[in-house]
């Protein structure tokens, strides 16, 4: 490893605030309009950062110019509603199927609004209330007693004191009593620390400064979730993030994400566009239960998400770069699909075979060369 520890170039995955630092700095100078309290960009600039400027070259008053890249492939109106929610007094809850880029969207929004996406709590069945509120440095607590110096703030408490965005991943996997710790935070915008009451810290109440807000995510298919209370639901604006509707847009996203993944592995992405489109087509067919031609398909129980399509494309690219030739990429596709499909229910294996005996065979009979090759590779699924 070269460079200093923690340097951006030494990270496997760069934070959005680091990866897009130049765009964020440009947009701060480009749009000098009104900003909500504590925001680094205007709401309009946040939407542009997430959705891109298309082919338009943006020119700032100081002479700088750039084209802002599109980062989230989805409905612009959805992003605009998210930004409006964050500018108000309600929390934002992004819900949807796994792999629909809810976390990525929350990271991008956080980076644009407050400059950091790292104030995050990962929700699990083992998440405690302390992880949403605060803990203690027990050595300092024993030595000096309760004090601000001995307090170990949670990411949420840190966001409150900085006027930043806190992120809670998979909030519905937290137990109900843990979730309920958020109710007063989102309504009263303050957190009580009883241990500090009566000392130099007054009544021990920590008040949120302007700019504080919260983004949470939840999967619609997550098993073992805890139902949110009606009180907590009222304090969130729910926005559903759906799968990408356009085949070409999804293919382009899979290509770009897989290319970036291979670059981190020190290899070039060398999967033919025709193979990549067949991969994305198969994912979309199995995800919706209907082929592009309108043929009915038995859907597997697993979620055929875009995120998993990226993983398969990356694996195929790594195989092509290190182990074989273009022909080997095609031969690996059935096995990779089987590995994706057969996760939750063994019967999904039969459903994938049914897909091969249906749309794959019919496309092969229609004369499509790649689908004919895939049909000939049916035995790979055995």
C-alpha positions in Angstrom: 0.0 0.0 0.0 1.2 3.5 -0.9 0.4 6.8 0.5 -0.7 7.7 4.1 -3.0 5.6 6.0 -6.6 6.6 5.3 -5.8 8.4 2.1 -8.6 8.4 -0.4 -6.6 6.5 -3.0 -6.1 3.7 -0.5 -9.8 3.0 0.0 -11.5 0.2 -1.8 -14.6 2.3 -2.1 -14.4 6.1 -1.9 -17.1 8.0 0.0 -19.3 10.1 -2.3 -18.2 13.3 -0.6 -14.6 12.4 -1.6 -15.3 10.8 -4.9 -17.3 13.7 -6.1 -15.6 16.5 -4.2 -14.9 18.6 -7.3 -18.6 18.5 -8.4 -19.8 19.4 -4.9 -17.4 22.3 -4.7 -18.5 23.5 -8.2 -22.2 23.3 -7.4 -21.7 25.3 -4.2 -20.2 28.1 -6.3 -22.5 27.6 -9.3 -25.8 27.9 -7.5 -25.7 30.8 -5.1 -29.4 30.7 -4.3 -31.1 30.3 -0.9 -30.1 27.3 1.2 -32.0 25.8 4.1 -30.2 26.3 7.4 -27.0 24.3 7.6 -27.1 23.1 4.0 -23.9 23.3 1.9 -25.9 23.3 -1.4 -29.2 24.7 -2.5 -32.0 22.1 -2.9 -31.9 22.6 -6.7 -28.1 21.9 -6.7 -28.6 18.8 -4.6 -31.1 17.4 -7.2 -28.6 18.3 -9.9 -25.8 16.5 -8.0 -27.8 13.3 -7.7 -29.6 13.3 -11.1 -26.9 15.0 -13.2 -27.1 17.9 -15.6 -27.7 15.7 -18.7 -25.8 17.1 -21.6 -25.9 20.6 -20.3 -22.6 22.3 -19.5 -23.0 24.3 -16.3 -21.0 27.5 -16.0 -20.3 29.2 -12.7 -19.9 32.9 -12.2 -16.1 32.5 -11.7 -15.7 30.9 -15.2 -15.6 27.3 -14.1 -17.7 24.9 -16.1 -18.6 21.2 -15.9 -21.1 18.5 -16.8 -22.5 16.9 -13.7 -22.6 13.1 -14.0 -25.8 11.2 -13.2 -25.3 9.1 -10.1 -28.8 7.8 -9.3 -30.7 6.1 -12.1 -34.3 6.7 -11.1 -37.2 9.1 -11.1 -36.1 12.7 -10.8 -39.4 13.6 -9.2 -38.6 11.0 -6.4 -35.3 12.8 -5.8 -37.0 16.2 -5.7 -39.5 14.9 -3.1 -36.7 13.5 -1.0 -34.9 16.9 -1.1 -38.0 18.8 -0.1 -38.5 16.4 2.8 -35.0 16.9 4.1 -35.5 20.7 3.9 -38.5 20.3 6.2 -39.0 19.0 9.6 -39.8 15.3 8.8 -37.5 12.4 8.5 -37.1 10.6 5.2 -37.7 6.8 4.9 -36.6 5.1 1.7 -38.4 1.8 1.2 -38.2 -0.7 -1.6 -37.0 -4.1 -2.8 -33.4 -5.0 -1.9 -30.8 -3.8 -4.3 -32.7 -0.7 -5.6 -30.0 1.7 -4.5 -31.7 3.1 -1.4 -28.5 3.2 0.5 -26.6 4.8 -2.4 -29.3 7.5 -2.7 -29.2 8.2 1.1 -25.4 8.5 0.8 -25.6 10.9 -2.1 -28.2 13.1 -0.4 -26.2 13.2 2.8 -23.0 14.1 1.0 -24.7 16.9 -0.9 -26.6 18.3 2.0 -24.0 18.3 4.8 -20.8 17.1 3.3 -20.6 13.7 5.0 -22.3 10.4 4.6 -20.6 8.6 7.5 -22.9 9.4 10.4 -24.6 6.0 10.0 -26.2 3.4 12.2 -26.7 -0.1 10.8 -30.0 -1.5 12.0 -30.0 -5.1 13.2 -31.9 -7.2 15.7 -28.9 -6.5 18.0 -28.9 -2.8 17.7 -29.3 -1.1 21.1 -30.8 2.2 22.1 -27.4 3.4 23.1 -26.3 3.1 19.4 -29.0 5.6 18.5 -28.4 7.9 21.6 -25.1 7.8 23.4 -22.7 5.7 25.5 -19.8 6.4 27.9 -16.0 6.3 28.0 -16.1 4.2 31.2 -12.5 4.9 32.2 -13.2 8.7 32.1 -16.6 8.2 33.7 -15.0 6.4 36.7 -12.3 8.9 37.0 -14.2 12.2 36.6 -17.9 11.2 36.7 -20.6 12.1 34.1 -19.4 14.9 31.8 -19.5 15.9 28.2 -16.0 14.7 27.9 -16.9 11.2 29.0 -19.9 11.1 26.8 -19.6 8.9 23.6 -22.1 10.3 21.1 -23.9 8.1 18.6 -23.8 9.1 15.0 -27.4 10.5 15.5 -26.3 12.6 18.4 -23.2 13.8 16.5 -25.5 14.8 13.6 -27.7 16.8 16.0 -24.8 18.8 17.4 -23.3 19.4 13.9 -26.5 20.1 12.1 -25.9 17.2 9.7 -27.8 14.3 8.2 -27.8 11.0 10.2 -28.5 7.7 8.3 -30.1 4.6 9.7 -29.8 1.5 7.5 -32.6 -1.1 7.8 -34.5 0.7 10.5 -37.2 -2.0 10.6 -34.7 -4.6 11.7 -34.3 -2.8 14.9 -36.5 -3.9 17.8 -39.6 -1.7 18.4 -38.3 -0.2 21.7 -35.1 0.8 19.9 -37.0 2.4 17.0 -39.1 4.3 19.5 -36.0 6.2 20.6 -36.3 8.1 17.3 -39.8 9.4 18.0 -38.8 12.2 20.4 -35.7 13.0 18.3 -37.8 13.6 15.2 -40.5 15.6 16.9 -38.8 17.5 19.7 -35.4 17.7 18.0 -33.6 17.2 21.3 -32.1 14.4 23.3 -32.1 14.1 27.1 -28.9 12.9 28.9 -30.2 12.6 32.5 -26.7 11.8 33.8 -25.6 15.3 33.0 -28.6 17.0 34.6 -27.7 19.4 37.5 -24.1 19.8 36.6 -22.3 22.4 34.5 -24.3 21.1 31.5 -27.6 22.4 32.9 -30.5 20.1 32.5 -28.6 17.7 30.4 -30.6 18.3 27.2 -28.8 18.3 23.9 -30.6 20.4 21.3 -30.4 19.8 17.6 -28.8 22.7 15.7 -30.3 23.8 12.3 -29.6 21.4 9.5 -30.2 18.2 11.5 -32.3 15.6 9.8 -32.5 11.8 9.4 -32.7 9.4 6.5 -33.7 5.8 7.1 -34.0 2.8 4.8 -36.1 -0.3 4.9 -36.4 -3.4 2.7 -39.9 -4.5 1.7 -38.9 -8.1 1.5 -36.8 -8.2 4.7 -37.8 -11.2 6.9 -38.0 -10.8 10.6 -38.7 -7.0 10.5 -40.2 -5.1 13.4 -43.3 -3.2 12.6 -42.9 0.6 13.1 -45.2 2.2 15.5 -47.8 4.6 14.2 -46.1 7.5 16.1 -42.8 6.8 14.3 -44.4 6.4 10.9 -46.0 9.8 11.2 -42.6 11.4 11.6 -41.3 10.0 8.4 -42.1 10.8 4.8 -42.2 7.4 3.0 -40.7 7.3 -0.5 -40.6 4.0 -2.5 -37.4 3.4 -4.6 -38.4 1.0 -7.4 -36.3 -1.0 -9.9 -34.9 0.8 -12.9 -37.6 0.8 -15.6 -35.5 1.1 -18.7 -33.4 -1.8 -20.0 -30.7 0.5 -21.6 -30.4 2.6 -18.5 -30.1 -0.5 -16.3 -27.5 -2.0 -18.7 -25.5 1.2 -18.7 -25.6 1.3 -14.8 -24.5 -2.3 -14.6 -21.7 -1.7 -17.0 -20.4 1.4 -15.2 -20.6 -0.2 -11.8 -18.9 -3.4 -12.9 -16.2 -1.4 -14.7 -15.5 0.5 -11.5 -15.3 -2.8 -9.6 -12.8 -4.3 -11.9 -10.7 -1.2 -11.9 -10.4 -1.6 -8.2 -9.2 -5.1 -8.9 -6.6 -3.9 -11.3 -8.3 -5.3 -14.4 -10.2 -3.9 -17.3 -13.9 -4.7 -17.9 -14.0 -6.8 -21.1 -17.6 -8.2 -21.2 -19.2 -7.8 -24.6 -22.2 -5.4 -24.6 -24.4 -8.2 -26.1 -23.5 -10.5 -23.2 -24.1 -7.8 -20.7 -27.5 -6.9 -22.2 -28.5 -10.6 -22.1 -27.5 -10.7 -18.4 -29.6 -7.7 -17.6 -32.5 -9.0 -19.7 -32.5 -12.3 -17.8 -32.5 -10.4 -14.5 -35.4 -8.2 -15.5 -37.4 -11.1 -16.9 -37.0 -13.2 -13.7 -37.6 -10.1 -11.5 -40.9 -9.2 -13.1 -42.2 -12.7 -14.0 -42.7 -11.6 -17.6 -40.2 -11.6 -20.5 -39.5 -8.6 -22.7 -41.7 -10.2 -25.3 -44.6 -10.6 -22.8 -44.2 -14.3 -22.1 -45.2 -15.4 -18.6 -42.4 -16.6 -16.4 -42.5 -18.2 -12.9 -40.7 -15.8 -10.7 -38.0 -17.1 -8.3 -38.5 -16.2 -4.6 -35.1 -14.4 -4.5 -34.9 -10.7 -5.5 -33.2 -10.3 -8.9 -31.9 -6.9 -8.1 -29.7 -4.5 -10.1 -27.1 -4.7 -7.4 -26.8 -8.5 -7.9 -26.6 -8.0 -11.6 -23.6 -5.8 -11.0 -22.0 -8.5 -8.9 -22.6 -11.1 -11.7 -21.2 -8.8 -14.3 -18.2 -8.0 -12.2 -17.6 -11.8 -11.6 -17.8 -12.4 -15.3 -15.4 -9.6 -16.0 -12.9 -10.9 -13.5 -13.1 -14.3 -15.0 -12.5 -12.9 -18.5 -9.6 -10.8 -17.3 -7.8 -13.4 -15.3 -8.9 -16.8 -16.4 -10.1 -17.0 -20.0 -11.4 -15.6 -23.2 -14.7 -14.1 -24.4 -16.1 -17.5 -25.0 -15.6 -18.3 -21.3 -17.6 -15.3 -20.3 -20.7 -16.6 -22.1 -20.2 -20.1 -20.6 -20.0 -18.7 -17.1 -23.4 -16.9 -17.4 -25.7 -19.8 -16.6 -23.7 -20.8 -13.5 -23.6 -17.2 -12.2 -27.4 -16.9 -12.7 -27.9 -20.2 -10.8 -25.8 -18.9 -7.9 -27.9 -15.8 -7.7 -31.3 -17.5 -8.0 -30.8 -20.4 -5.7 -30.5 -18.7 -2.4 -33.7 -19.0 -0.4 -35.7 -21.8 -2.0 -34.3 -24.9 -3.7 -37.4 -24.8 -6.0 -35.9 -21.7 -7.6 -33.5 -24.0 -9.4 -36.5 -25.5 -11.3 -37.8 -22.0 -12.0 -34.5 -21.1 -13.6 -34.7 -24.2 -15.7 -38.2 -23.2 -16.7 -36.9 -19.9 -17.8 -34.3 -21.7 -20.0 -36.9 -24.0 -21.4 -39.2 -21.0 -22.1 -37.8 -17.6 -23.2 -34.2 -18.7 -23.7 -35.3 -21.6 -26.0 -37.8 -19.4 -27.9 -35.2 -16.7 -28.5 -32.7 -19.3 -29.7 -35.3 -20.7 -32.1 -35.9 -17.1 -33.3 -32.3 -17.0 -34.5 -30.6 -14.9 -31.8 -27.0 -16.2 -31.8 -26.2 -15.4 -28.2 -29.4 -16.9 -26.9 -28.8 -20.0 -29.1 -25.4 -20.4 -27.3 -27.1 -20.0 -23.9 -29.7 -22.6 -24.9 -26.9 -25.0 -25.8 -25.4 -24.4 -22.3 -28.5 -25.6 -20.5 -26.7 -28.6 -19.1 -24.5 -26.1 -17.1 -27.5 -25.5 -14.9 -27.5 -29.2 -13.9 
